[in-house]
């Protein structure tokens, strides 16, 4: 695992390491758009670029004050060449460079990108919609952190049953599960919120009509979507390890077809 000798908000260093990793693992890179002079990248492996169906979509960094998953994803990709060689993978390593640099949740102009995915007037959202057009994924995962939580928790949207409890079990030895039975007004059972219907009502009643990334992906590009959260006030190294454990467990599920 990379040892961070910086604050975790060094976007130039993050890009440099991803570009090196792309060369090492034959990842194709594309700039989705540029925001405040900072490029927003998407990477995909050979199988994805060739149009192989299914596979995995992973994104992070949509909220700039949630830095652990940004570096965890970099480490995980670097250490999993065998998965990259056998499964199509699309990676968004940091959707909000402006927020990451400033250690702010929001992107430029105070916009929460994770409520904009039904608004193609935003340049980043429009570019990502275009990139995703016609693609379907076996699974999508968006990695997040929560300032108010005291443990890990998971949102799971699926038309194929729930596998979230096993993923949480794989992580809870490093950071325990959130013990609250309600998070942001939503009922959780052992740190898991599973939904297979009622998403439209949830958008209107609790999100004011703004679509998060995961719901957009569930509505258009996958029938199994995860949003994983760690408590952002915990030790940074523990949080990075926990996100890596989540991705390890998810990759194992994908390999075994569970």
C-alpha positions, 0 to 999 in steps of 0.5 A: 500500500502507498504510504501517504506523505502528503495531505491526501488532497494533492491532485497533481500527484494523483494524476501523475501516479495514475498516468504511470499506472496506466502505462504499467497496466495498459489502461486507456485514458481519456479526459472527460472534461476540464474544470478550473484547468484541472482535467477529469480522467476516465481509465478503462482496461483493454477488455472494456475498450474493446467493448466486452460486455458486463464488467465493473464500474468504479468511481470516487472523489465526487466529494472533495473532502472524502480523500481516502477512497481516492488513494485506496482505488489507486492502490487497489488497481496497482495491486490487482493486474490479474483482475484487470486482465480478465474483467472489463473495468471502467475507473473514474479516479476523481470526479471532483478535482476542484473539491479534492484540492480545496478539501470541500465537498462541492465542486466549482461554483458550490455544486454538489455533483452527486445531485446532478446526474439527471442534469446534462447541462453540467459539462462533467455530467454531459461528458460522463453521460456521453462516455457511458452511452450504450454501456451496461455493467455487471456491477457499479461501485461508488466510494464515499466517506461520511463526516458524521458516521462512526462506522462503515455502511453500504447502500445497495441497489439491486434487481439480483438480490442482496450481497452487501452483508458479506462485503461489510463482513470483509471490512468490519475488522478494520473499521466496525459497522455503523451502529445507527439504525438510521442514516440521513433519514434512511433505515439501515439494518446492520449498516446495510440499506438494500433497495430493489424498488421505490427508487423514483419515490426516494429521489423525489421525497428525500433528494429533492429530485436530484439524482446521485451517481449511483441512482443514475447508474442503476436506472440506466447502466446496471442492475447492481450498484453499491455505495460504500462509506467510511467515517471520514474522521477515522485514521486515514490509513485505516480508511484506505485499508478498509476501502481496499478490503471492500474492493477485494471482497467485491472482486472476489464476488465477481470472480466467483459469480456470486 
